[in-house]
């Protein structure tokens, strides 16, 4: 017979297994392993560590001490520069969130395409085109406060979606590999931006340097007082939730995941693989 508390024990074991084997724990362990490996790489390239390694067997404590200080001091400096320090408080943490905002969005674009079986190496080009279109809408047009920011966001989404969608179309219609296409599109976007920045429409008036005009105050995200952290960070978090819902709860997400697992089986089940490919790359570009 099963003991009276057998069900509770089994539930506890199941919960422990979910925690230790779930994606959250995998992410935490990945960060820990990365920190350990990074610390070792920093330590073994330190001049004092290399010097004390020469007489390790004579005085091993010197080597171990140098190894420890090289690794820990680097991470202390990283913490002070990115999270908190006594001089600036949590200002470095706010700056870290600001810098991470476009990385989160670009990472979502790469992740969504990957779930559809596509390697989106073109986030850089998609960011360039999206930012170029958004910036033009921001300095060339003068609109009311809420409408202007909305138009800028839409233009940024459209620019990235078009640039990513073109890769999807070429992939679906010709079978060209998306890695080669996205890398090539990165350079096309870069040189297109270089050309535009040397035209009168995109150059700041009264100057010869390739610097664009300043965007209207109505075209940028509002920021926290005394910080560069802006509303775009909350938008990035919202997009993260949206992508998770899209992939796990929507019909389109199911089709993308099916194509990513097995395109032939997905097509046999009635999924339009070409359409899914184009939509995946367009959505990935829009997110970037």
C-alpha beads as a LAMMPS data file, in Angstrom:
LAMMPS data file: protein, C-alpha beads

288 atoms
287 bonds

1 atom types
1 bond types

-500.0 500.0 xlo xhi
-500.0 500.0 ylo yhi
-500.0 500.0 zlo zhi

Masses

1 110.0

Atoms # bond

1 1 1 0.000 0.000 0.000
2 1 1 1.095 3.585 -0.690
3 1 1 1.878 5.517 2.507
4 1 1 -0.578 8.294 3.414
5 1 1 1.891 11.005 2.491
6 1 1 2.999 9.277 -0.701
7 1 1 0.959 11.582 -2.917
8 1 1 2.400 14.697 -1.282
9 1 1 5.921 13.303 -1.605
10 1 1 5.344 12.539 -5.276
11 1 1 4.010 16.044 -5.862
12 1 1 7.077 17.446 -4.112
13 1 1 9.358 15.367 -6.306
14 1 1 7.506 16.491 -9.432
15 1 1 7.786 20.120 -8.374
16 1 1 11.503 19.730 -7.639
17 1 1 12.019 18.101 -11.036
18 1 1 10.169 20.902 -12.807
19 1 1 12.270 23.527 -11.038
20 1 1 15.627 21.850 -11.599
21 1 1 14.942 20.758 -15.163
22 1 1 12.851 23.694 -16.354
23 1 1 14.012 26.419 -18.739
24 1 1 14.434 28.871 -15.861
25 1 1 17.024 26.724 -14.114
26 1 1 18.770 26.075 -17.419
27 1 1 19.062 29.839 -17.919
28 1 1 20.384 30.380 -14.389
29 1 1 22.943 27.593 -14.766
30 1 1 23.953 28.988 -18.151
31 1 1 24.671 32.388 -16.591
32 1 1 26.641 30.806 -13.737
33 1 1 28.736 28.699 -16.108
34 1 1 29.364 31.753 -18.307
35 1 1 30.522 33.765 -15.275
36 1 1 32.854 30.990 -14.149
37 1 1 34.372 30.503 -17.601
38 1 1 34.644 34.256 -18.131
39 1 1 36.367 34.662 -14.767
40 1 1 38.857 31.939 -15.608
41 1 1 39.636 33.493 -18.997
42 1 1 40.159 36.894 -17.381
43 1 1 42.325 35.380 -14.672
44 1 1 44.620 33.312 -16.877
45 1 1 45.377 36.346 -19.062
46 1 1 46.255 38.559 -16.084
47 1 1 49.935 39.571 -15.949
48 1 1 50.304 38.794 -12.248
49 1 1 48.707 35.363 -12.694
50 1 1 51.097 34.566 -15.531
51 1 1 54.059 35.753 -13.472
52 1 1 53.148 33.723 -10.362
53 1 1 52.464 30.653 -12.500
54 1 1 56.188 30.559 -13.269
55 1 1 57.004 29.574 -9.695
56 1 1 53.723 27.795 -8.864
57 1 1 55.347 24.760 -7.221
58 1 1 57.568 26.942 -5.056
59 1 1 54.772 29.216 -3.771
60 1 1 51.356 28.011 -4.967
61 1 1 49.549 30.437 -2.680
62 1 1 50.839 33.396 -4.697
63 1 1 49.358 31.935 -7.868
64 1 1 46.006 31.065 -6.271
65 1 1 45.783 34.491 -4.658
66 1 1 46.530 36.251 -7.940
67 1 1 44.012 34.021 -9.723
68 1 1 41.300 34.854 -7.195
69 1 1 41.961 38.590 -7.191
70 1 1 42.057 38.828 -10.993
71 1 1 38.702 37.082 -11.357
72 1 1 36.871 38.755 -8.478
73 1 1 38.160 42.281 -9.118
74 1 1 36.922 42.104 -12.707
75 1 1 33.430 41.133 -11.617
76 1 1 33.407 43.719 -8.845
77 1 1 34.260 46.360 -11.451
78 1 1 31.543 44.942 -13.699
79 1 1 29.023 45.157 -10.860
80 1 1 30.028 48.728 -10.019
81 1 1 29.800 49.790 -13.646
82 1 1 26.541 48.066 -14.520
83 1 1 24.480 47.645 -11.330
84 1 1 25.419 49.821 -8.360
85 1 1 28.259 51.881 -6.948
86 1 1 28.510 54.236 -3.997
87 1 1 29.158 57.316 -6.147
88 1 1 26.211 57.001 -8.542
89 1 1 23.839 54.664 -6.730
90 1 1 21.669 52.626 -9.096
91 1 1 22.299 54.932 -12.070
92 1 1 24.524 52.270 -13.731
93 1 1 21.668 49.767 -13.492
94 1 1 19.304 52.163 -15.262
95 1 1 21.934 52.646 -17.969
96 1 1 22.260 48.862 -18.300
97 1 1 18.500 48.566 -18.828
98 1 1 18.658 51.341 -21.425
99 1 1 21.423 49.665 -23.406
100 1 1 19.732 46.256 -23.117
101 1 1 16.451 47.464 -24.645
102 1 1 17.423 47.147 -28.346
103 1 1 19.288 43.919 -27.558
104 1 1 16.120 42.408 -26.066
105 1 1 14.101 43.310 -29.153
106 1 1 16.747 42.048 -31.560
107 1 1 17.076 38.858 -29.525
108 1 1 13.330 38.302 -29.778
109 1 1 13.573 38.589 -33.559
110 1 1 16.390 36.060 -33.687
111 1 1 14.570 33.700 -31.296
112 1 1 11.257 33.835 -33.165
113 1 1 12.918 33.060 -36.493
114 1 1 14.891 30.244 -34.864
115 1 1 11.705 28.606 -33.599
116 1 1 10.556 28.588 -37.215
117 1 1 13.760 26.826 -38.264
118 1 1 15.424 29.981 -39.615
119 1 1 18.769 31.517 -38.668
120 1 1 18.204 35.269 -38.670
121 1 1 21.706 36.741 -38.833
122 1 1 20.284 39.973 -40.225
123 1 1 19.135 41.739 -37.059
124 1 1 21.782 44.420 -37.645
125 1 1 20.438 45.295 -41.083
126 1 1 16.846 45.165 -39.867
127 1 1 17.709 47.560 -37.037
128 1 1 19.420 49.930 -39.485
129 1 1 16.487 50.067 -41.909
130 1 1 13.897 50.283 -39.136
131 1 1 15.832 53.025 -37.359
132 1 1 16.353 54.931 -40.609
133 1 1 12.649 54.979 -41.414
134 1 1 11.710 55.772 -37.816
135 1 1 14.268 58.584 -37.612
136 1 1 13.018 60.134 -40.856
137 1 1 9.459 60.148 -39.529
138 1 1 10.810 61.690 -36.342
139 1 1 12.667 64.678 -37.787
140 1 1 10.941 65.272 -41.138
141 1 1 7.356 65.316 -39.889
142 1 1 5.984 67.469 -37.087
143 1 1 2.947 65.830 -35.543
144 1 1 1.057 65.990 -32.229
145 1 1 2.707 64.429 -29.214
146 1 1 1.077 60.968 -29.023
147 1 1 0.469 60.565 -32.762
148 1 1 4.073 61.389 -33.651
149 1 1 5.570 58.705 -31.401
150 1 1 3.050 56.167 -32.693
151 1 1 3.967 56.968 -36.310
152 1 1 7.680 56.643 -35.507
153 1 1 7.118 53.226 -33.920
154 1 1 5.023 52.048 -36.880
155 1 1 7.663 53.193 -39.359
156 1 1 10.360 51.416 -37.386
157 1 1 8.308 48.206 -37.352
158 1 1 7.596 48.502 -41.074
159 1 1 11.244 49.100 -41.951
160 1 1 12.421 46.028 -40.078
161 1 1 9.510 43.923 -41.324
162 1 1 10.178 44.844 -44.953
163 1 1 13.898 44.115 -44.635
164 1 1 13.294 40.794 -42.918
165 1 1 10.329 39.952 -45.139
166 1 1 12.419 40.328 -48.286
167 1 1 14.719 37.610 -46.978
168 1 1 11.677 35.451 -46.231
169 1 1 10.342 35.911 -49.753
170 1 1 13.679 34.992 -51.343
171 1 1 13.996 32.003 -49.036
172 1 1 10.461 30.780 -49.760
173 1 1 10.500 31.420 -53.524
174 1 1 14.050 30.543 -54.514
175 1 1 15.322 28.362 -51.685
176 1 1 18.267 30.696 -51.025
177 1 1 19.776 30.168 -47.595
178 1 1 18.684 32.777 -45.057
179 1 1 22.117 32.990 -43.416
180 1 1 23.768 34.137 -46.656
181 1 1 20.855 36.428 -47.474
182 1 1 20.742 38.138 -44.085
183 1 1 24.500 38.688 -43.999
184 1 1 24.370 40.249 -47.459
185 1 1 21.353 42.360 -46.484
186 1 1 23.306 43.681 -43.490
187 1 1 25.887 45.177 -45.834
188 1 1 23.229 46.511 -48.199
189 1 1 21.504 48.246 -45.281
190 1 1 24.806 49.635 -44.015
191 1 1 25.804 51.129 -47.366
192 1 1 22.274 52.385 -47.986
193 1 1 22.425 54.237 -44.675
194 1 1 25.856 55.616 -45.601
195 1 1 24.402 56.938 -48.863
196 1 1 21.358 58.473 -47.196
197 1 1 23.441 60.192 -44.519
198 1 1 25.280 62.040 -47.260
199 1 1 22.106 63.413 -48.825
200 1 1 20.437 66.703 -47.954
201 1 1 17.284 64.964 -46.714
202 1 1 19.112 63.106 -43.939
203 1 1 21.976 65.482 -43.130
204 1 1 21.703 67.981 -40.315
205 1 1 21.260 71.508 -41.718
206 1 1 24.356 73.707 -41.645
207 1 1 26.825 70.843 -41.344
208 1 1 28.871 68.629 -43.606
209 1 1 29.242 65.650 -41.274
210 1 1 26.907 62.690 -41.837
211 1 1 24.724 63.433 -38.807
212 1 1 20.945 63.395 -39.037
213 1 1 18.720 66.205 -37.764
214 1 1 17.580 66.022 -34.150
215 1 1 14.269 64.222 -33.725
216 1 1 11.339 66.205 -32.364
217 1 1 10.681 65.760 -28.660
218 1 1 7.283 64.321 -29.583
219 1 1 8.977 61.532 -31.570
220 1 1 11.011 59.920 -28.781
221 1 1 10.074 57.798 -25.791
222 1 1 9.675 59.720 -22.524
223 1 1 12.541 59.021 -20.128
224 1 1 12.911 58.924 -16.361
225 1 1 14.131 62.250 -14.956
226 1 1 17.916 62.258 -14.669
227 1 1 18.265 59.013 -16.630
228 1 1 18.327 57.759 -20.202
229 1 1 15.961 54.871 -19.329
230 1 1 12.840 55.372 -21.400
231 1 1 9.454 53.825 -22.038
232 1 1 10.970 51.623 -24.735
233 1 1 12.219 49.259 -22.017
234 1 1 8.644 48.536 -20.937
235 1 1 7.775 48.055 -24.603
236 1 1 10.563 45.471 -24.883
237 1 1 9.162 43.598 -21.871
238 1 1 5.681 43.715 -23.398
239 1 1 7.061 42.363 -26.679
240 1 1 8.713 39.513 -24.780
241 1 1 5.346 38.520 -23.313
242 1 1 3.712 38.894 -26.731
243 1 1 6.260 36.649 -28.459
244 1 1 5.854 34.002 -25.745
245 1 1 2.084 34.093 -26.227
246 1 1 2.397 34.083 -30.014
247 1 1 4.604 30.998 -30.084
248 1 1 2.807 28.985 -27.405
249 1 1 -0.852 30.028 -27.583
250 1 1 -1.653 31.144 -31.131
251 1 1 -2.381 29.242 -34.319
252 1 1 0.342 31.129 -36.153
253 1 1 2.827 30.224 -33.441
254 1 1 1.901 26.567 -33.741
255 1 1 2.469 26.724 -37.492
256 1 1 5.851 28.413 -37.032
257 1 1 6.963 25.819 -34.510
258 1 1 5.709 22.993 -36.722
259 1 1 7.678 24.325 -39.672
260 1 1 10.724 24.700 -37.462
261 1 1 10.530 21.094 -36.258
262 1 1 9.792 19.464 -39.604
263 1 1 8.819 21.477 -42.708
264 1 1 7.832 18.378 -44.692
265 1 1 5.539 17.071 -41.960
266 1 1 4.056 20.538 -41.448
267 1 1 3.288 20.842 -45.159
268 1 1 1.681 17.393 -45.139
269 1 1 -0.508 18.529 -42.230
270 1 1 -1.713 21.516 -44.273
271 1 1 0.655 24.271 -43.133
272 1 1 1.737 26.689 -45.847
273 1 1 5.493 26.496 -45.318
274 1 1 6.303 29.363 -47.700
275 1 1 3.813 31.660 -45.970
276 1 1 5.129 30.681 -42.533
277 1 1 8.710 31.379 -43.653
278 1 1 7.857 34.830 -44.969
279 1 1 5.808 35.730 -41.884
280 1 1 8.520 34.498 -39.525
281 1 1 11.189 36.635 -41.146
282 1 1 8.891 39.659 -41.389
283 1 1 7.960 39.394 -37.709
284 1 1 11.613 38.864 -36.784
285 1 1 12.579 42.006 -38.690
286 1 1 9.768 44.010 -37.109
287 1 1 10.899 42.963 -33.629
288 1 1 14.488 43.917 -34.408

Bonds

1 1 1 2
2 1 2 3
3 1 3 4
4 1 4 5
5 1 5 6
6 1 6 7
7 1 7 8
8 1 8 9
9 1 9 10
10 1 10 11
11 1 11 12
12 1 12 13
13 1 13 14
14 1 14 15
15 1 15 16
16 1 16 17
17 1 17 18
18 1 18 19
19 1 19 20
20 1 20 21
21 1 21 22
22 1 22 23
23 1 23 24
24 1 24 25
25 1 25 26
26 1 26 27
27 1 27 28
28 1 28 29
29 1 29 30
30 1 30 31
31 1 31 32
32 1 32 33
33 1 33 34
34 1 34 35
35 1 35 36
36 1 36 37
37 1 37 38
38 1 38 39
39 1 39 40
40 1 40 41
41 1 41 42
42 1 42 43
43 1 43 44
44 1 44 45
45 1 45 46
46 1 46 47
47 1 47 48
48 1 48 49
49 1 49 50
50 1 50 51
51 1 51 52
52 1 52 53
53 1 53 54
54 1 54 55
55 1 55 56
56 1 56 57
57 1 57 58
58 1 58 59
59 1 59 60
60 1 60 61
61 1 61 62
62 1 62 63
63 1 63 64
64 1 64 65
65 1 65 66
66 1 66 67
67 1 67 68
68 1 68 69
69 1 69 70
70 1 70 71
71 1 71 72
72 1 72 73
73 1 73 74
74 1 74 75
75 1 75 76
76 1 76 77
77 1 77 78
78 1 78 79
79 1 79 80
80 1 80 81
81 1 81 82
82 1 82 83
83 1 83 84
84 1 84 85
85 1 85 86
86 1 86 87
87 1 87 88
88 1 88 89
89 1 89 90
90 1 90 91
91 1 91 92
92 1 92 93
93 1 93 94
94 1 94 95
95 1 95 96
96 1 96 97
97 1 97 98
98 1 98 99
99 1 99 100
100 1 100 101
101 1 101 102
102 1 102 103
103 1 103 104
104 1 104 105
105 1 105 106
106 1 106 107
107 1 107 108
108 1 108 109
109 1 109 110
110 1 110 111
111 1 111 112
112 1 112 113
113 1 113 114
114 1 114 115
115 1 115 116
116 1 116 117
117 1 117 118
118 1 118 119
119 1 119 120
120 1 120 121
121 1 121 122
122 1 122 123
123 1 123 124
124 1 124 125
125 1 125 126
126 1 126 127
127 1 127 128
128 1 128 129
129 1 129 130
130 1 130 131
131 1 131 132
132 1 132 133
133 1 133 134
134 1 134 135
135 1 135 136
136 1 136 137
137 1 137 138
138 1 138 139
139 1 139 140
140 1 140 141
141 1 141 142
142 1 142 143
143 1 143 144
144 1 144 145
145 1 145 146
146 1 146 147
147 1 147 148
148 1 148 149
149 1 149 150
150 1 150 151
151 1 151 152
152 1 152 153
153 1 153 154
154 1 154 155
155 1 155 156
156 1 156 157
157 1 157 158
158 1 158 159
159 1 159 160
160 1 160 161
161 1 161 162
162 1 162 163
163 1 163 164
164 1 164 165
165 1 165 166
166 1 166 167
167 1 167 168
168 1 168 169
169 1 169 170
170 1 170 171
171 1 171 172
172 1 172 173
173 1 173 174
174 1 174 175
175 1 175 176
176 1 176 177
177 1 177 178
178 1 178 179
179 1 179 180
180 1 180 181
181 1 181 182
182 1 182 183
183 1 183 184
184 1 184 185
185 1 185 186
186 1 186 187
187 1 187 188
188 1 188 189
189 1 189 190
190 1 190 191
191 1 191 192
192 1 192 193
193 1 193 194
194 1 194 195
195 1 195 196
196 1 196 197
197 1 197 198
198 1 198 199
199 1 199 200
200 1 200 201
201 1 201 202
202 1 202 203
203 1 203 204
204 1 204 205
205 1 205 206
206 1 206 207
207 1 207 208
208 1 208 209
209 1 209 210
210 1 210 211
211 1 211 212
212 1 212 213
213 1 213 214
214 1 214 215
215 1 215 216
216 1 216 217
217 1 217 218
218 1 218 219
219 1 219 220
220 1 220 221
221 1 221 222
222 1 222 223
223 1 223 224
224 1 224 225
225 1 225 226
226 1 226 227
227 1 227 228
228 1 228 229
229 1 229 230
230 1 230 231
231 1 231 232
232 1 232 233
233 1 233 234
234 1 234 235
235 1 235 236
236 1 236 237
237 1 237 238
238 1 238 239
239 1 239 240
240 1 240 241
241 1 241 242
242 1 242 243
243 1 243 244
244 1 244 245
245 1 245 246
246 1 246 247
247 1 247 248
248 1 248 249
249 1 249 250
250 1 250 251
251 1 251 252
252 1 252 253
253 1 253 254
254 1 254 255
255 1 255 256
256 1 256 257
257 1 257 258
258 1 258 259
259 1 259 260
260 1 260 261
261 1 261 262
262 1 262 263
263 1 263 264
264 1 264 265
265 1 265 266
266 1 266 267
267 1 267 268
268 1 268 269
269 1 269 270
270 1 270 271
271 1 271 272
272 1 272 273
273 1 273 274
274 1 274 275
275 1 275 276
276 1 276 277
277 1 277 278
278 1 278 279
279 1 279 280
280 1 280 281
281 1 281 282
282 1 282 283
283 1 283 284
284 1 284 285
285 1 285 286
286 1 286 287
287 1 287 288
